[in-house]
Amino acid sequence: MKFIYSVVLYLCFLTNVYAIDLPVEVREALKRQHIPLTSVGIEVRELQSSAPLISVNAQQGMNPASTMKLLTTYAGLELLGPSYTWKTEAYLDGKLEKGVLQGNLILKGYGDPKFNIEQFWLWLSELRARGLRDIQGDLVLDRSFFNIPEHDPADFDNDPLRAYNVGPDALLLNFNTLRLRYLPDGNRLKVISEPPLEGVQLDNQLTSPSAPLPATNCESWDDAIHIQARGDSVILQGGYPSECGEREQNLNVMPHTRYVAAVFNAIWQELGGTIKGNTREGPVSKDAQLFATHYSAPLSEIIRDINKFSNNVMARQLFLTLGTADPAQTTASIPLGVQAMRKWLGKKKLNFSELVLENGAGLSRRERISAQHLADLLNSAALSPLSAEFTASLPILGVDGSVKKRLKGTAAASQAHLKTGSLEGVKSIAGYIKSQSGKEWILVFLINHPNAKLGQVAQDSLIAWVQKQ
């Protein structure tokens, strides 16, 4: 009798694991793409409820891709505060007299995730307004605030020019990317680059393909373009489909120090300034005097870019900064970021035993979290005093960010705030849904399978189903 009772309990357990409550349309969508239930992790629960409505492999640690950014941004809000700002400092190492600096200009960074080209231009204009015109010495870049190993942009997927492979840096400028704009004009193709990079040449060897692409293929418009960065040249080869109209892409074409130097020299010259020396790395010297400080946008704004547009390098910058929430820490590092995250989770009684952290951005083959614990995190964030700032950072279904085109024009559009994630073999989505009954739901849907990229229909089917509840 005891044996039969145990078998019944085991069968009930299996029924829950394989979630017979999972809507038929979701199961069929997965089946059509040959994605087994063993390769998904799903948790659907009403907000503030500990009992899930749907649970499939929810306790299994899985690769979350960019939904890991939910953890990093929520921790950032609570550890640093929504008004937290990063600074970048300019020091004069020498005497400034009548606009001429007899010495070096030193720029020291503290990890600003979004020091863009417009802000940099305005800051250099401020240096000019403060009386600096000619620099007789060097431009010295102090990147020492981040104590991190050398980053190899080819390490993740052997595609080092992709913007998502930019590594973190204490003196990150404009995401370290060059934006190329492709402007077809009849038989001609004009390519312009932004920002201007002093000394960098754009070698456009692109041609129009002999056979036009079908309009439906324009999402892969850049597949035939081959880009190489050789020294101070960016070489474009292959074919550009002019029928796809104007397009743009961001590229990681050079190391951080070279990039900052190229942008600085171009803008400084445009502003009428001169510099005689070279660019080199080094710390702020003991006799240098603080000349000007630039402050970033507040964290509440920064996390909107991180989550809505899934910006990897910004998430990495924030993750490293978490380790400096303790004033005793004078430099940032990956171990300190991990330590700060785990300590914060412990204080919130969010004990995620399966959690694996590498960079906090989800651009990782190692990072792991379960669907259940990601749902726990979302529930905690919804109850936080900073829930409004956190939720506002998430893409709105069918409206903006990475879910702008998903379920657009359906009843579910505008009724959900959802973060997506995508890697080779990983497709994920997590966030909040408001159903037609007025209830608030948490949804987490992780897929780890070679066919994961085909799982969007199943995910969208579940989102639509939850919204109808």
N, C-alpha and C positions, 0 to 999 in steps of 0.2 A: 504493500500500500504506500509505504514511504517512497519507494522507487517511482511509482506511478505519479505521485504528487510532484516529485522532483522533475520528472519529464514534462509534466504540464507547465510547471514554472519555466523550464528551459524553452519550451515552445512559445510561451508568452513573451519571453525575452527576445527570441528571434523575431517574433511578429513586430515588436517595438523597434528592433534594430532595422528591420527592412521596411518599416513604416508603411503599413497597409493604408494608413490615412493619407499618404502622399497622393495627390490628385492623379487621376488616370491620365490626363493630358500631359502631365509632367513625366510620368513613368514612360509613356509612349514616346515622348520626345527624346528622352535619354536612350530608349531602346533603338529608335531609328538611327541614332548616331553611334550605336554600339558602345555606349558608355554604361558599364554595369553599376548597379547601386553600391557595390563595394568601393567604387572610386569616387563617391561623393560624400560630403558631409553637410547635413542640412539641419537647421534649427529654426523653427517658427514658434514664437510665443508672444502672448499679449504683454505689453509693457507692464512692468512691476509684478509679473507673474513668474514663479519659479518652475511651473509645470509647462512643458512645451506642448503646443498643439500638434506639431510635426517634429519628429526627431529621427534622423537617419545617420548612423555612424557619428553622432554629434560629439562623442568623447575622443574620437581619433585625431591625433595631431596631424595636420595637413599643411602643405605649402599654401599660404594665403595670398601670395603675390602682393599687389599694392593695397589690399585691404589691411595689411599690417600698418599702414599709415594712420589708421584709426587709433591704434594704440599710441603711436608716437605723438600725434597731435593732441589727444586727450591728456596724456601725461604732460605735454608742454604747457597746456592751459593751466593745469593745476600746480605744476612745480614752478613755473616761471611767472604765470599770471598773464591775462590777456593784454595788458598794457606794456609788457616787456619789449624793449627795443635793443637792437645790437648797435654797436658804435664802430666807426672807422676813424682813426686819428692820423693827422698830418703833423709831423715834427720838423723843425728846422735845426739842422746840425751845422751851425756856422752863423756868421753875422749877416743880418739883412740890413742893407742900407741903400736908400734911394731905388728900391725895387730890385736890387741885385743881391742874391744870396751867395756869399762866399763860402760855399760848403754844399752839403747834401740835403735833399728833401727826402724824408722818410715817411712812408705810408705803412701804418700798422693796422691789421685787420683782426676782428674778433668774431668772424663767422657769419656776418650778415648774409642771410639766404637770398636776398633780393636787392642787391645793389646794382640797379640797372644802368644802362648807358645814359639815360636822361638825367638821372640823379648824379651820376659821376660828372657829367658835363656841368651841371649847376654847381657842384662842389668845387670843381677846378675854377669855375668862374668866381666863386667866393674867395678862393686863394688869391686870384688876381685882384679882386676888390680889396683884399686885406693888405695889398702892397707888394705881393711877390710877382716879379716879371721874368727875371733871368736867373737861371740856376747854373752856377759855375761848376758845381760838383755832380754827383751821381743821383739817380733815382734809386733809393734803397727800399726794398719791400720786406717788411717784417711779417712773416707767416707763421711765427713760432707759437701762436696761441693754440693751434691744433697740433697735438703731439700724435701724429698718425703715420702709419707706414706709407711708403711710396705707392701711389695708386696706378694700376695698370688698366687703362680704359678698354683694352682688348680682352681682359681676363674673363669677363662674364660670358660673352657670346662671340668673341673674335670680330667685333664690329666697332672698333674704337672711335670712329667718327660720329657715331650716333650720339645725339644730345643726352639721351638718358644714361649714357655711360660716363658722363662727366663726374669726376671724383670731388669729394668735399675739399674745401680749402678755407683757411682763415681769412684770406683776402680774395674771396670769390667775387668776380666782376662780371655782370651781365650773363650769368650762368656759364661763362667761359665759352660762349658759342658765337658762331658767325651765321647770320641769317642770309640765306640766298633767296632772292625773288626771281622767278622765271617769268618773263614777259614776252609771250609770242606775238609777233607782228607780221602776219603773212608768212613769207618764207624765211623771215629773220627771227632769231631768238635772242633777246637781250637778257642778260643775267646781271643783277646788281647785288652788291653785298652790303650788309649793315652789321656792326658799325664799321666806319672806316678804320682800317688797320695799317698803320704806318709801316711801309716796307713789304707788305704782303701783296702778291700779285694774283689775280684771278685769271686763269687760263681756260677760256670757254671753247672747247672743241666739240660741243654737242651738235648733233644733226637731227632732223626730223625723220622718224621711221618711215620706210616706204609704204607700209601698210598701217592705216590708222587703227587706233584702239577702239573697240566698242565702248560706247559711253558708260556702260556698266562696269568697265574695267578701270575707270579713272581713279578708283580708290588705291590702285597699285601703280599710279602714274610714274613713280620714281624707280621702279624695278630695273629699268634698262639704263639708268644713269650710274656711272661708275666714277667715284670721287677718290682722289688721292691727295694727300698733303705731303709735299716734298720740300723740305726746307721752308722757304718763304713763298712757295707757290701752292695754290689750290687748283688742281687740274680736274676739269669736268670732261668726261668722255661718254660716248654712247648716244642714245637717242632720247629726245624729249617729245612726248605726244602733244603737239600744239592744240589738238582738238579738246584737250582737257583744260584749256584756258590758263589763266595766271595761277601759279602755285608758289608755295614757299616751304623751305625746310631749314632747320637749325642744325649746325654741325659743330662738332668738337674737333677743331683742326690744329690746336697747338697747346703746349703746357701752360699752366696758369701764369707763371712769371713772364713768359714771352708774350702772352695775350695782354696782360695788364700793361706791359711796356709799350706794345703796339698801339693800344687804345689811348694810353696817356700821351704818347708822343704826337699822335694825330690830333687829339683835342687841344693839347697845350699849344701846338703850333697854330691851330685855328684861332685860338684866343689871343694870339700875338705874343706868346711866351717863347722862351728859348731854354735849351738845356745843353750843356757842353759835354757832360759826362755820359757814362753808360748806365744800364740798369743792372742791379745785382741784388742778391738776397742778403739780409743781415738783421740783427736786432737793433732796437732803438738804443743809441749810445747814451751813456750816463749824462752827458752834457747837453743833449738835445732838448729843445724847448717845444712844448706843445703849441701848435699854431692854429689848428682848427679841428673840429670834430663833426663828423656826419653821423646822424642817427637814422636808423631804419624805420620803416613802417612798423606799427605795433604787431605783436604776435597774432592778435585776433584777425588781422588782415592777412598776415603771412599764411596762416593755416588754410585760408580759402583757396589760395593758389595750390597749396600742397594737395588738398583733397579734391577740389573740383577738377583740376587739370593733371593730377597725379604726378607732380613734379618730384622726381627722384632725388636730385641733388639738394633741393630745398629741404626735403625730409631728412636727408643725411646730415645737413647742417644743424637742423633742430635736434636730431638725436644726439649729436656730439655736444650740443649746448646743454642738454639735460644734466650732464655730469658736472657742470659749473654752477648749477643752482645752489650748491653749497659754496658760500663765499670763501671757504678755506682752499678751494681748488683754483689755481691760477692758470691752469692749462686744461684743454679738453682732450679727451681720448675715447676710443671705443670702449675699453673696459670700464671707464668711469660712467659712460652713458648707459651701459648695460646694468651696472651696479645701481645707478640712480633709478632706473626703470623698475628693477626688481624690488628695491626698497619701497618705492611708492606703491607698487601693486600689493606688497605685503601689508602696508598700513591700511589699505582699502579692503583687506581680507579677500583679495582676488588671487588665489593661489593656483597658478597655472603650471602644473608640474611638467606638462609637455612643451612648454614655451621654449623656443630657440630664437635668439636674437643675433643678428649679424650687423645690420646697418639701419634698421628701423624704417626702411623704405619699401621693403618687399622685393626689391631687385636682388634676389638671392635664391640659390638652390637649397640653402640650409634652413632658412627661417621656417618655423612651425608654430601653429596654434590650432586648437580645435574649434569647431563650429559652436559648440556649447559655450566655451570660454569667450569667444568673440561676441556671442550674444550677451553673456554676463557683462562684458566690458561696455557694450552699447546700453544695457540697462542701467549700469552705474553712471554712465555719462548723461543719460536722460534725467537722472535724479540729482545731478550735480548743480550747484548754483550757477555754473558756467555752461549749462546745457544749451542756452540760446546761441552762444558763440560757437559751440561745437556743431550743433545741427546746421547752423547757417553756412558752415564751411563745406557741407556735403552737396554733391551735385543733385539738382532737382530733376526727377524723372521726366523725360520728354521736353525739358526746358533748357538746361545748360550743362556745362562740364562734360564729363565722359559718358553721361547717359542722355545727352541732348536728343539723340535720334531713336532712343529705345522707347517703345510703346507710345510714341508720339501720336496724338489724336485719339487716344483711347481714354476710357474712364479713369484709368490709373495715372495718366499724365498729371503732373503737378501734385500728386497725392503721396509722393514718396521722396525721401532724401536718402540716396544710396551711393556707396563708394564701390567702385569696380576694381578689379585686378586682372592682369593678363600676362602670362609668360608662356613659353613653349611648354605645353603639357599642363597648364594651369589656367583655369577660368573661375573667377570668384566675384561675388557681389554681396554686400552687407549694408544694413542700415534700417531705416524706419519707414513704415507704411501706415497711412491713415485709411481705414476701410470705410466703405459707404455707410456702415452703421455708426461711424464716429469713433470706433475703437482704434487704439494705437498699437501697432504690432512691430516686433523686431523680427527681421529676416536675415539669415546667413545661409549662403549656398556656395559651397566650395567644390570644385571639380579638379581632381588630380588624375589625369589620364592622357594618353597620347592624342585622343580625339577631343580634348577639352575645349578647343577653340570652336567646336561645333555645338557646344552646350548652351549657347545663348538662348535658343528657343525654349529649352526646358526652364531656364532661369526666369525668362520673361513670362512663361505660362504660370509659374508659381507666384510671381509678383501680382499678376492679374487676378489669380484665384484668391490670394490673400486680400486684395483690395475689395473684393466682392463680399467679404465676410461681414 
